[in-house]
Amino acid sequence: MSDLASARVARPWLIALCVGLALLAAIGAAASAIYWGLYNVAADVPHSQSVFRLLEVVRDRSIAVRAAHVEVPTNLSDSERVALGAGQYAEMCSSCHLAPGMKRTEISRGLYPRAPELRRGSRSTPGEDFWVVKHGIKATGMPAWGVTHNDELLWNIVAFLRKLPDLSSDEYQALVKSAPKTHDEMMEEMEMGDGHGGHTTE
């Protein structure tokens, strides 16, 4: 075999070896960075723009894919359901996501990433809202309310979220006060009934 032919045979192996060594070096560098704590996880030090954008894309696609098959109730615009959701929102969500006329709270100021102010509206679908409310989002402070609340209560919140951006401060307060039941009463009824029955796996 000529020297030229031998070089052609050896070239793929040389490329594979170089790629393998580069991967090992990258893994070693990443492991060292993790071990020595080079990445600052403090909530008062923002991610770089590239890392923040990557995490946004990962979050949005994860939610969209998993919420795609959520069956949305047809009565989300029902006034009683919206009023029930308003009471739950005030109790469970407003301290982070705020409400019309509400100043930022201590917890909302300290969260990172910052919890979205839902009174400003969003581009999410009802199914996506439900999935997030039920399952939460890792490393954001958003809890998985499905652990303690059944689907019916969570859909009440979603129903209210569709209405929230259109409310003034006075309208919001009136709607919260008009809630047919308090959050504690709804929780008691849920516990006396079928517990977490009606939960779906989306």
Secondary structure, DSSP 8 states (H G I E B T S, - for coil): --HHHHHHHHHHHHHHHHHHHHHHHHHHHHHHHHHTT-S---TTS---HHHHHHHHHHHHHHHHHHHTT----TTTT-HHHHHHHHHHHHHHTHHHH--TT----HHHHH-SS----GGG--S--HHHHHHHHHH-BTTTTB--GGGTS-HHHHHHHHHHHHHGGG--HHHHHHHHHT-SS-HHHHHHHHHHTTTTTT----
